[in-house]
Amino acid sequence: MASALLESLLDEDALRAAEAGVPAAAAAARHASAHAVLRDGLPRARDEAWKYTSLRALEQRRYANGDVDVATRAVDAGAFKLPGIDGARLVFVNGAFRADLSTLPVLDGLVTSFADDGAASLPLARDRDADSAESRAEAFVRLNVALAGPGLVLRVAAGVHIDEPVHLVFAGAAAEADVAWQLHALIEIGAGASLRLIEHHVAASANAHLGNLVAHYALAAGARLDLVQIQDAAAATTLIRRNGFRIDSDAMLSMHTIEAGAQTMRHDLCVDLAGRGARFVSRGVFALRGRQHADTHLVVTHAARDTASDIAWRGVADQRARGVFHGAITVAQGADGADAQLSNKNLLLSPQAEIDTQPALEIYADEVKAAHGATVGQLDERALFYLRSRGIPLDIARRVLVGAFCNAMFADLAPTPLRAHLEALLATRLPQAGAAA
């Protein structure tokens, strides 16, 4: 029997509407994905990939399927402005594109479109046996394929360098009822081209919306993508994101990620180093408080020779928050010369907070350099004592140490005003004055 969530989203009227007016291949994909979700349900606690994130409460909720009045929702444009970022901006409100809030890019070699058949262009969740853990793990991808409307397609032509960042904004606006939105994106960077991209989730209301974003990135040979992800969604939001990256020979993905908003957040990052000399660098932070729950699931596959990955994430949890970080690296057979490095360091700022970290490394090739490690601890009492001996109050000393711990992940981020903005955002999530030691 389907859960209340799936019943509210995948009723017959919604499925007919989703399959109407799109090419036959897309309609077939929507139909198959919807019935696969209804057949298999959402991930469960016994499914390994979701063992630390319970969806029991979410399954019992009902949402409006998309926002029919999104075009008239009032949104303060000042809420998503970023210092030093003044170029192209594409704004999505409750999952739908808003041209009136956007500044469309007018750049040679950069093409933006909104495809009605985008579901068919995305890598679809594979069909599996009923009731299998693998099938349930793909539930939100399938839900996205089944229901998402026109999706974003962003293409950079071969050899073109886009120096000014393109700003993608995903804002949640107030609505009469809590809304579930689905959105997909396809970003392709041609051979030898480069793009700077900012993915920005921002709170524009107090609604407890459900957002489901699936994005696929393809980097051709010699391409470069500098990606900044800022997740500062509304405090009551549930946000599910799936980013898939295919990186071809001598291409490079550099990514900075901050996870600070949403009540419940799941972020899947799947990186395929598919071509010789492909490189991936990731720096990330999650800063949680209250009863926030953040689950980051990072899977990197070295599939070709002489590939490299350098991953460093840090996490902070205060009060009753819970953070989860799963970092898995696989060096496939034939991927000789791979260099894989993963580090995850975490701080618990409260006896009630919890962080679960799972580094994993599988190697099936020769002549490989690889290392991984994870720590979960508390603030260094000696460092606190040193600062307090210099006359610094305890609450300020704690903020200084935690801030330095987090900000180290953005030390190489440009431009400087953007880095300062992220540091200020993190500061709002750090222990407040009067917090217990």
N, C-alpha and C positions, 0 to 999 in steps of 0.2 A: 504494500500500500504506500502511495507517495506521501511525503511529508506535507505539512501545511504550506511550507515555503514553495515547494515544487508545484503543488496544486494551484496556488495563487498565480504562478508565473506561466505555467504550461497548460492552461485550460484550452479547450478546443478552439475558442475564438482567437486566442493569442497565437496559436499555431497556424491557423488559417491566414491570419493577417501577416505573419512573418513569412509565409511561403508564397504570398500573393505578390505579383508584380516584379519578381526577380527571375533571372535566368533559370532554366530547368536544373542545371547542375547545382546551383546555389540552393534551390528549393529542395532538392533531394538531400543535400547535405544538412540543411536545417531539420528536415523530417527525421533523418536517421539519428542526428545528434539529440534531438528532443526525446525520442523514444529510448535511446540509450540511457539518458539521465533518469527518465521515469523508471526504467527497468532496474538500474543498478543503485540509484540513490546517491546521496552525498557520502564523502569519506567518513569513516568511523574511527573510534579510538584504537581499535585493534589493527587498523591499516598503518603500516610502518611509517609512511611518509607524513601521516597526520596524527601520530600518536600523542603529541603534546598539545594539540589544538582540538578542543571539543566543539562540534557544531550542533550540539543538542539544542541549545537555546535558539540558534538561528533557524533550525528546521521547524520550530514551532511558530515562527513569525509569518505574517502575511504582508505583502507589499503591493503597492500599485505597480503595474507592469509598464515602466516608463512614465514620463511626465508629459501629458498631452498639452499642457499649457506652458511648456518650457520657453517658448518664444517670447512670452510676456513677463517672465520672472525678473524681478528687480535684483540686480547684482551691482555691488559697489566695485567699480573697476580698480579703485585704489587698493582693494584687498589683495590683488595678485600682481601688483607692480613690484618689480625687483630692481634694486639699485644697480646702475651700470648696464641694464638690459633694456634697450629702447628700439629694437628692430622688429622683425616679424613676430606676430603673436597670434596663435590660434586658440580660441577659447571655447571650451565645451562646458555647458551647464547641465547638470543632471544627466550627463552622457550625450547631450545633443549639441551640435555645432551652433554657435551664435555669431553670425557674421557681423552684427552691429557692435560687438565687443572686441572683434578681432582686427588685426592689421595684417592683411594677407601679404605674403612675401612676393616681391617683384624683383626677382634676381635671375639672371641668365643661368641656365643649367639646373635650376631648382623648380620642380613641378609638384604642385599640390592638387590633389583631387579628393573627392568623397564618393567612394564606389558603393553602389547598391549591392553588388555581388561580392563584397569584400570577404564574406564568410567563406566563399569557395576558394579565395586566394590564400587563405591562411593554412598552415599545416594542421590538418584535422586530427583530432584525437583518434587513435586507432581503435577499431572495433575489437572487443575482447569478449571472453565468455562472461555470461551473466554472473553477478555476485562476486566478481573477482576484485581484489584490492587494487589492481592496476587500472581497472575500468573506473572505479569510484574516484581514484586519484585524479582522473581527467574530467571530473564532473563539471567544474566551472568553465573549463575550455569548451566543453560540449554545450553548456548552457549559453555561453557567449555565441557560439556558432548558430545555435537555434534561434536566438532572439535579437541579436545586435542589428541595428539599422545601418544606414550608410556609414562606412568606416573611413578613417583617414588613410590616404596613400601619399607618401612623401618620397620623391625620387630625386637623387642628385646625379647628374650626368657624369660620365667618365671624365676625369681630369679637372673637374670643377672644384674650386675651394670656396666654401661658404664660411667666411670668417666671423660675421656677426651671428650670435646665437639665435636660433629659432626657439621661441618660447611656447611650449604647449601647456595650456592651463586647463585643469579639470576642477571645476568649482561645483560645490553642492549648494543649491539655492532652496529657500523655504518653499514648501508645498503643502497642500491641504492634508496630504497623507504621506507617510514614508514611502519613498520610491526605490525600486530596484532598477538600475540602469546597466546596460551592456554596451561595451564599445570595443572595437578592434582597430588596430593600426598596422600598417605595413610600411616599413622604412627601408629603402634600398639606396645604397651608396655605391656608385659606379667605380670602376677600376681607377686607382690613383686619385680619387676624389676625397674630399674631407668635409665634415659637417660638425658643428657644435650645436647641441640640442639640450634643452632644459625641460624636464617633465615635472610639472608643478601641481601638486594637489593641495587645494586651499579650502578653508572653511568659509562659507558665505551664509551659513544658517546653523541652527541647532538641531535640525532634523536628524533622525537616525536612519539615513539612507543606506542602501546596499549598493556598492559600486563593484563592477566586474570588468576589468580592463585586460585585454589580451593584445600583446604587441609582438610582432616578428620583425627582426632586423637582419638584413643581409648586407655584408660588407664584401665587396668584390676585391680582387687581387690589388694589394697596395693601398687600399682605402683606409681612412682613419675616421673614427667617431669619438668625439669627446662628449660624454653624456653626464649631465647632472640631474639627479632625481631628488626632489624635495617633497616629502610626504608630510603635510601639515593639515590633514583633513579634519573635519569637525569632530568634536570629542565623542559624539555618540555614533559615529559612522562605523559601518563594517566595510572594509575595503579589501578586495581580492585582486591581485595583479599577477600576470604571467608574462614575463619577458623572455623571448627566445632569440638567441643570437647565433648566426652562422658567420664565421670569420674565415675568409679564404687566404691564400698564400700572401705573406708579407703584409697583411692588413693588421690594424691595431684598434682595439676598443679600450678606451680609458674612461672609467666610471667612478663618480663620487655620489654616494647615496646617504641621505639622512631620513630616518623613520622617527617621526615625533608625534604625529597626530593619530586620529582614529581610536575608537574603543577596542576594536578587534581588527587585526591586520594580518594578512597572509601574502607573502611576496615570493614567488617562484622565479628564479633566475637560472636559465638553462643556456650554457655557453658551449658551442661546438667549435673548437679550434680545428677547422677542417682542412686548411691548406698549410703547406710547408712554411715555417717562419711566422705563422700567425701568433699574435700576442694579445694578452688580456691583463689589464691592471684594474683592480677594484679597491676602493677605499670607502668604508661605510661605518655608520654609527646608528644605533637605536637608543633613544633616551625616553624612558617610560616612567610613569608615575600613576597614582591612584589605582585603578583596577584595569589599566590598559594591558592588552595582550598582543604581542607582536611575534610573528613566526616568519623568519627568513630562511628560505630553502634554496641554497646555491649549489648547482651541479655543473661541473666543468669537465669536458671530455677533450683530452688531447688525442686527436685522431690522425695527426700527420707528423712528419719529422720536424725536429728543431723548433717546436712550438714552446711558448712560455706563458705562464700565468703567475701573477703576483697579487695575492689577495690578503688584505688586512682589514678586519672589522673589529669595532669595539662596541660594547653594550653597557648601559647603565639602567638599573631598575630600582625605583624607590617605592615606599609605601607598600601596596599589595600588588604591584605590577609583576608581569611575567614576560620574560623574553626568551625566545627560542632561536638558535642559530644552528643550521645544518649546512656544513660545508663539505662537499664531496668532490674529490678529484679522481678521475680515471685516466690513466695513460694506456691507451689501447695498443694492441699488438701492432708492431711496425712503426710506432711513434718514437723511434730512437732519437736521442738527443734532446728530449723534452726537459724543461726546467719548470717545476711546479712548487710554489711556495704558498702556504696558507697559515694565517695567524688570526686567532680570535681571543681577545682579552675582554674581561667583563668585571664590572663592579656592582656589588650589592650594597645599597645604602640603607636598607631596612631589614630587620629580622624576618619580616613577612614577605619580602620580595623573593623572586625566584628567577634564575636564568639556567636554561638547559642548553648545553653546547655539544655538538656532535661533529667533530672533524673526522673525515674518512679519506683514505688514500688507497687506491688499487692500481697496481703497476703490472703491465703485461708486456713490457718492452725492455730493451737493454740500454746501457749507457745513458741512464736517466739520473737527473738531479731532482730530488723531491724531499720536502719536509712539511710537516704540519704540526700545529700545537694549539692548545686552548687553555685558558685559565679563568677561574671564577674566584674572586676574592673581595676584600673590603679595602677601604682607604688605609694607606700606610700610616700607622700611628706615629712613627718617628717624624714623618713629614708634617703631620698635623701639629705635633709638639714643637717642631722647629718654627712653624709659622706663628703659633700662639706665643712662643717665647719672644717673638718680635713684636708683640702687642696686637696681633691680628685676632679679632673675635673668632670664636669657633665656627659660627655659621658662615662667615666670609671665607675662612680658611678652607672649609669643605668645598665651597663653590669654586674657589680658585683651583684646587687640586682636581676636582672632577672636570672643570672646564678645560684645563690643560690636557687631561687624559683624552677628552673627546676631540678637541680642536686639532690635535696632532694629525688626525685623518684628513684635514683640509688644508694643511700647510702649503701644498703646491697648487691649490686651486686659484684660477684667475677668472675674471678680474678681481682686484682687491675688494671693491665694494660688495661684490657677491659673497666673497668669503666672510667678510665682516657681518653680512646679513645672516648667514648660516650660524656663525658663532653667537650672534644675538638671539637667534631662534633657540639654539641649544640652551642658552642661559636661562630662558624662561622655563625650561624643563628641569633645571637643577634644583637641589635642596633650597628651600626658602628660609628666610630668617626665622630663627626660633625652632628649626627642625632638630630632632633628637640626634645625638651623635651616633 
